[in-house]
Amino acid sequence: MNKKQLVVMWIGIAVFVFFGVTTETKFPSGIREYVMDYSQLVVRLVSTVLVTGGLIYTFRNKKDKAD
């Protein structure tokens, strides 16, 4: 893994954690429990993983291309 791939990976991890922490929670009336919007969380996390994986693949060493 080269330096660009490592930087992209750590930025992806930071965004992944940020999205997990900042997911909106709703308070239903009369109930004291959190209700998370899991569909929004899943879309955010999956898109982050796909974009990060794509960037890591894009920034691979050109001399290591076997495909």
KAWO-V528603 format. One record per run of one state. SS is the DSSP state (H for helix, E for strand, - for the rest). FROM is the first residue (numbers start at 1). TO is the last residue. If there is no record, write none. Layout:
BEGIN
SS FROM TO
SS FROM TO
END
This chain:
BEGIN
- 1 2
H 3 21
- 22 24
E 25 27
- 28 33
E 34 36
- 37 37
H 38 58
- 59 61
H 62 64
- 65 67
END
